[in-house]
């Protein structure tokens, strides 16, 4: 396949263009602006089609959009260094979400140009005459993909971008009319995904390319979500106002059954996809682009051109993959002594910033709640997912930073060597009392960690995490093969792909649909399906935070611990254990209308080193918060009367 230079920019008729290499993964190169007539050529359609993949990087891996999917849920609150972008999303009195500070604008601003690109491909493919149905199906998938994200986030959104519903718009348009939620699903999302399932190949044309299984996942998830919307168990308002009636005459149960059947079929006919053998291997950086990954926003360390950003420095903006920085606390402040008899001054930074999966660049904008650590991941013995999600042991790496000392002295002034544990977040509350320094006072640990007798590592218990010191998010950590013997490039955006869709979610979708009343197939009850995931979670091959091999099969214990009858809350808890910190949670809680029930309060320590006393924080989650505000930039672009503009905005955000 030839390579074309392309460039992303915003505009009604301006398109995001990129390139897919025909060998393995996606390639992108910058190019000047294209005229819409370019879509009337095979070369133009080819370039436009590949842009479907490049646009993912402007949404996924962007930390501000990532924040909107997690902060304010039972998984995540704001960290010590959070700014307004993060504080307001917590709904705990640190600001009010509005059309200017809601970072769901990242989705709005990038989805609509891509939707228009997709419509251009679909509309012009027949005119060109040499584009296969499978390639057009990729455009149909991405148009539905973007509309599905938009309708979940904002409610009803416009299907007409200026030239008619689902038509390719060639001219600037400063007017906009929002369609209702049922119209978006039944006119755009479902038809496009049904065609995509029919026409996409079982095996993608390149690694990460759209496939039948990917389309089945999103069709099943869209049916499931729409079924919940029709049912509306907690009377959450919708906007634009619409009756909870399906235009095609189906009820919620019909959609739950469709979701189940499609997900079950995809599980039975996986093609080249499937579950990895252990949870650890799903997110291990060396296994990126594995058989469980159905879709990802790709990056590479091989070239800044194809990575879409610098390989040496990240500025905190798309298309860099910098989401992983947000839940990384400033572990570089950990100090150890050079003296075996006293806590000497100066001390040494014993855990230095490094481009490895357990570390990376700290921003401290987001923090896990204590409940996520103690309740969601209550079983840390049989279940490998806590160990495969968080960095809980910070190990000495000072020689890589040029510190020559072969040994340092740490907690209790005991010796530590490179690779030894310097600070550990304990899995459970200890039997003995941790000796913590007083809040605001360094003691031996300048990050406020404590000591236990006989241990050389400083420790913090699960109840002792705070907004400033907490376990890091290992699963999103960086990975480079060009670090050499040094610290590498920890200040650059991650060159790993950001995972968007996983084969494992098919099991959760089918299980949730079954809990909602879908008739299951033999051997595929909700409990059967969840136990496939739980059994895999019980399989260990490596103790991540112990940094040692651990070949252990706890699958029987995991299966035995599953309740005989599952409810929605249990499914949601399992989803959190499986996908913690990946950006799913707000959408899960909004879909099931469980947000207020599960996330209206949380506990965490304060924002000073040494703050280890949990504080319970109450959130005010109103029904209107189940939709994000339309971005102010969209309202500013509209050349309409003030009353029309006000009516365009979701209620209570004006």
N, C-alpha and C positions, 0 to 999 in steps of 0.2 A: 504494500500500500504506500502511495506517495505521501510525503509530509508537506503540509501547508502551514505557513505562518499565520497565526491568528491572535486576536486580542479581545479581552472582555471589557465592555463598557455598558453604561446604563442608558436606556432610552426606549421609547415606545416601539420604534421599529429597529432600533439598534440591537444587535444580537451578540450573545456570548458564544464565541467560536473557539474550538480546541481540536485536538487531533488524537485519534486512537491509532497506535502502532499495531500492525497486523500480526506481529509475532507473539508478544506476551502481554504487555501492560500498556497503559495509556501514555502517549507522548503529547506535549503541548509546546507550541512556539508562538511568539507574538507576531501579529500582522496588523496592517492598517485596517481601517473601517471598510466594511463591505456594503455595497448597495443591495437593496432587497432583490433586485433582478438577478443577483448572483445565485439565488436559490432556484433559478430556472435552469441551472446546469448541474450535471452530475457531480462536478467538482465542488460546487457550492453546497449541494445537499450533503455530500460526504463531510465537508468541513463543518456544516451546521449540526450534523448528526453527532459528530464527536464532541461538540460543545456540551452535549447533555451530561457528559462525565465531568468536564472541567468545572461546570457550575456548582458541583457538589462541594468543592473546596471553599466556596464563598459562604457556605452555610455550616457544613460539618467540619469541626476542628476550630472554627471561630469561637473564641471563648465567650463572647457576649451572647451569641445565640445559645451556646452550650449552657450558660447561666440560666437562661429562661426555662430550660427543661429540667432544672434540678433545684435551684435555690428557692426556698419556700415550701419544699416538700418534706416528707419525713426522712429523706436521705440526707439533705444538705441544708445548711444555713450559711450566713455570710462569715467570712474570715476577718481577722483583725485589720487587714489592709484593704478591705472592700471599699470601693467608691460608690457613688450613687447608683451606677448601673446594677450593682449587686444588692445594695442595701434595700432598695425599694421592692425588689422581687421577693424579699423575705416576709413582707406583710406583717412585720412585728413592730411597727411604729417608728421606723427609721426613714420614712419618706413615703410618698404616695406614687403609685404607678400612674404614668400619664403617657400621652402620645409622643412625648419627647424622650423620655428615659426608658421606655420599654424596649429592650433590645430584640424583641421579636421583629423589629424593623429589618434585621438582617435577612430574615426569611422573605418578607414582602418584597424588598428591593431586588432580590436575586431570583425569586421564583417567577415573577411575571415576564421578565425578558426571556427566560428560558422557555416558558409556556409559549410565548410568541414564536420563538425559534422552532419549537416542536410543531406548532401549527403550520409554519412555513414549509417544513419538511413534508408533513402529511398532505398538504394542499398541492405542493408542486411535484411530488413523487410521480403521480400519474402522468403529468405533463412531460416529464423527462423520459419516462417509460422504461428505464433500465434499472430502477431501484427495486430490490426484492421486497416482498411483503415482510420478511424477517427484519430488514433494516428499518422499514417504516414502523414496525412494531416497537422498536427501541424508542422512537420518538413518542409513540402513543404511551408507552410505559412511563416515560419521564413527564409527559404532560399530566397524566393521572397522578403520578408521584407528587408533583408540586401542588396540584390542586388538593390532594388529600392532606398534605401538611397544612396548607392554607386554611381549609375548612375546619380542621380541628383547632387551629390556633385563633382564628378571627371570626368564625361563623361563616355566613354566606359571603361570597366574594364574586367579583365580576367575571362573567364568561365572555363578555364582549369587550375587547380591548380597543375597539374603534371601528372595526370593519364588519362586525356581526359576531354572533356567538361562535366561539371556537374557530374563528377565521383569522388568518394571518393578517396582521395590521401593518400597513406600509407607511402610514402617515401619522404625525403627532396628533394626540387626542387629549384635550384638557377637560373632558367630561368622563364620568364613570358612574355606572349603576350597578349596585350589588345584587346578585341573584340570591335566592334563598338556599338554605342548606340542602333541602331535598333536590333542588334543581342542580346544584353542583354535583351531588352524588350521582343522580340518575341520568344527567345529560353528559357529564364529563368523565367522572372517575370510573364508574362501572363499565360504560361502553368501551372506553379505551383499555381498561385492564382485561376485559373479556377478550377483545381482539388480540391483546398482547399475549395472553395465555395461549390462544389459538395459533399465533404466528411466530412466536419466539422459539428459538431452538432449545433443545434440552441442554446442549453444551454451548456456552457462549463463544462468540467468534474471537475472543481474547480473554485473558484472565481479568475478572472483574466486569465483564460485559453482561448485559441484561440477558436473562434466560427465562424459560418457561417457569422454573421453580421460583425465581424471584417474583415474577408477575403473580403467581399463585399465592405467594406469601402476602403480597399487598392487596390482592383481591379479597382474600380471606379476612385480612385485618380490617379492610374497609367495610366489608359486610358486618363484621363483628361490631365495629364502632358505630355504624349507622343503626344497627339493631338496638344498641344502648340508647342512641339519640331518640329513636322512635319511642322506646319504652319510657325514658325520662323519669326514673324512679324517685328522684328528689326534687322534681319540678324546677329544674334549672332553666332560666329563660334563654331563648335563642334570639338571634338577630341576623338579618332583618326578620321581623316577626313572621312566623309561619306556623301553621298547624302541624302537629306531629303526625302527619298522615303521608304515607308513601304514595307518590303519583302513580306507581304501577300496581297499587292495590295490595301489596304484601304487608304483613305485620312483622313485629320485631322477631317473633319466633321463626318465621321463614328465613330471615336474614341470619339468625344464629345457626340455623341448620345448614345454610349455604356455607357459612364460615367454617363450620366443622367439616363438612364434606370435602371442601376444596383443600383445607389444611391436611386432612387425613389422606387424601389422594396424593398430595405432594410428598408426604412422609413415605408412602408406599412406593412411590416412583421417584426416587431422589436424583436420578441421573448421576452426575459426577460429585454430588454434594452429600454431606452426612455429618454426623457428630464426631468431633475429635474424641480420642480415647480418654483423655483427662481434661478437667476444667483448666488446669494449669497450662496445658498446651494450646487452649483456645486463644489466650491472650499473650502468650510468650512471644516476644518481638521476633525471635528467630523463625517463628511459624507464621508470620503475617502472610495474608493471602492464602490461608489454608482452606480445606474443603468445607468448613463450616461458614465461610464468609460468602454471602450472596451479593453484597454490594458494599463498596467502600469509596471514600474520597481519597484518591491516591497521591502519594508524594514519593520522592526518591532522593537519596544522597548522591546520586551519580552526576547530577547536573543541576545548577541553579535554573537553567532554562526550563527544564522539564519538571523541576520541583515546584516552580511557581513562586519561589522566594529564596532569600539568601540562605546559604548553607553555614554561615558563620554568625549571623546575628538576626534575631527576630524583633520586630518593632511592635508586636502586639496588635496585629491587624490581619485580616484575610488578604490573600488566601493561605497564609501560614497556618499550620496545624499547631496551635498554641493552647488548646483547651486543657491539656495536661498540666500546665503551669498553675492553674487556678487553685487546685487542691493540694499544692505542694507548699509546705511551710518552710520557713527559713532555717533549715537544718544546718546551714553553713555557720550559724552562730554557736554551734556546739563547740566547747573548748575542752581540752585536756592539758594536764600539767607536764612540764618537762622535768619536774623534780619528784623524787620518790618520797620526800620527807615533808614537803609543803606545797600548798597550792600557789605555784610560782606566778609571777607576773613579769614578762608577758607569757600568756598561755598560748597553746597552739590550736588552730582550727583543724580538728582531727577528722572531720567529715566534710570534705570540700566539694564544691559544685562540680558535678561530673555528668557527662552525657551517657548515662546508663539507665536502664529501666527503673531501677530502685530509687533514682535520685532526680536529676534534671533541674530545671530552672524554677526557683521559688517565687510565687507571687502572693500567696496567702489571701486570696480573694474569696475563697469558699472553704468550708470546713464540714466534715461529717458530723452529724448529731450523735450524742451519746447513745440514743436509742438505736441508731443504725448499728453501732458497734456491739451493744449489749443484747438487743432484742432481735433485730433482723439476723444477725450472725451469732445467735446464742450458742449454737453448736460449733465450736472451733476444733473439736477433736475428730469427729467422724467426717464432717463436711469440709471439703478442701477449698471451698469458695472464699472464705475469709482470707486464708493464706494466699490464694490466687488473685486477690483483689487489692490488698493493701500492702504497703511497705511498713512493717512494724519493727524492723531491726535496722538501725543505721550503723554501718560498719566503717572502720577506719580506712582512709585512703590517702593519708597525708603525704606519702612519698611521691605520689603522682603530681602533687602540687609543688614539689621541690623542697619539702621539709625532710631533712636528712636523718632525723632521729629514728633509730631502729625500734625504739620503744617509748611509749608515753605512759602517763599515770592518770587514772581516771577515777571512777567512783571508789570511795574508801582508800584512795591513793594506791590502788592495785594496778599492776602493770597491764598494758594492752599493746598488742602488736597490730600491724596492718592486716586488715581482714577480720579483726575481732569486733564483737559488738561493743559499740560506744554508748548507744542509747536504745532502749527497748521499750516498746509499748506492750505491756503484759496482756496476755489473752484473758486472764481472769483477775479478780481482786485477790491480792496475796493474803496468806494466812497471817503474816507479820505486818507490822506497821511501817509504811514507807516514810522515811525521813525526808520531807520536802522542805526547801527553803521557804521563808515567808514571802507572800506576794510582793513583787517589786524588789526583792533582795536576792542577789545572785547565789549566795552560798558557794558551794563548790561547782554547782551547775549554773552557768549563766543563762540557761534557758528554763530554769525552774524545775528541772527534773529531780527525782529523789534517789535515795540510796537504800538498798537492803543489805543487811550484814552478809559479808562474804562474796558479794557480787562486784565485779569490776565494771559492769555497765550501769549507767544511770537508768532509772526506770520510771514509767508513768503507767498508772493503772487505767482500766477502761473508764472508771468514773472520774478520772483526773484529766481527761482531754479538755482542751479549751479552744477558743477562737484563734489562738496564736501557736499552739503546739498540739499536733494530732497526727495519727497515722497518714502517710501519703498514699496516693492512688497509684499503685504499682502498675495496674493494667494499662494505663495510658502513658506510662513513662517512655522516654526517648530511647532510641537504639541507633548506634552507628557502628560501622565496621572500620572506620578510619580514625579511631581514637589513638591508635598506636599504644605507647606506654604512658600516655598522659591522660588528662581530663577530657580531651576531645573538645567538642563545640557545644557546651551545655546552654549557651545563650541563643542558639538558633532555634527556630521552630522545629518541631519534631518532623523527621523525614519518614516516619512511619505512616501507613495509610490509616485514616480514621474509619473505624468499622461502623457501618450504617445498618446493615441487615444480616441476620444470622439464621442459618438453617434451624437452629434450636427453637426459634420463636414459633415455628409451626406447631410444636408440641404445646406451647402455652396458649396459642390461639384456639386450637382444637379443645383443649381442656377447659378454657374459659367458656367457650360456646356450649360445651356439654354441661357445665355448671348452670348455665343460663337456660337449659332445657332442651338442647339439641339431642336427638336420639343417637347414641354412640354405636359404633361398630363393635363387633366382638373383639375383645382384647385391647380396646382403645377407649375405655372409660376415662373420665377425668383423672382418676387416681392412677390408672395404668400409664397414661401419658406423662403425668408429672413424675411418676416413679422412674421413668426412663431417664429423665434429667437428674433426679436425685441419686439414682444409682451411679450415674457417671460422676456426680459430685463426690461420691464416696471413694472413688478410685484415686489413689495417690501414686505418683512416681517420683515426686520431688517435694521436699519441704522448703518452700521458697524462702521463708524468713529464717529458717535454721541453716540455710545454705548447705543442705546435705540431702543425699538420696533418701527417699522414703517410699519403698514399694509396699503398699498397704491397700487392702481391699476392704473398705467399710460399706460397700454397697448394700449388703443385707441389713445392716443396722439402719442405714438411711431409709430403705424401703419399709422396714418394720415400724419406723417412727412416723410414717405418713398417716394422717388420720384416715379412718375408714370412709368418711364422707367429707368431701372438700367443699368449701364455700369460696366466694369471691375474694375475701380477705386473705385466705390461705394462698390462692393463686397469686395475688398481688405480692405477698411476702416472698414467695418463691421467685417471682419475676425480679424483685429487688435483690435477692441473693445472687441471681444469675447475671443481672445487667446493672448492678450498682455503678453509679458514676458515669454511665454511658449516654445519658440524656433522655432516657425513656420515661422517667418517673412522673413528670408533670402530665404528660400525655396519658399515662396509665391511670392516674388519679382523676383526671378530668373525664376520660372516657367512662369510667365506672362510677363517677360522681361520688368518689370516696375521699376527695381531697380534704374537706373540712373534718371528716371523721378521723382520718389517720394522721393529719399533719397540723391540727389546730394548736398544738403545743409541742415543745421539745425541750431538751435539757442540754446544757453545755457550760463549760467554764468561761471565765472572763477573757479579757484581751491583754492581760499583763502576764509576763513570765511568773510562774509560781501560783497562778490562779487555778486551783484544783477543786474548788467547791462548786458542784453543779448548780446552775441557776435554771429554773423553769421559766420559759418564755412563752407567752401566749400570742398567737397570730389571729388577726381578724380577716378571715377569708369569706368574702361576700359572694352571693350567687353570680354577680356580674363579673367577678374575677375569672370565671371559667372561660371567658373570652379575653384575649389581649386587645389593647387599643389599636385602632388603625394608626399607622405611623403619621406623624405630623408632616413629614416630607410629602406623603401622598396627598394630604389635605391641601398643602400649599401649592401643589401642582394643578389642582382642580380650579378651573375658571367657571365657578358656579356661585350662586347667591349664598350668603351666610347661612340661611336656614337649610338649604339643601346640603351644604357642607356639614352642618351640625347633625343632620339626620343621617349622614353617611357614617359618622363615628358610632362605635358601639356605646350603648347607654352607660352613663355615669363616668365616662372618660372625657366629656366635654369640659 
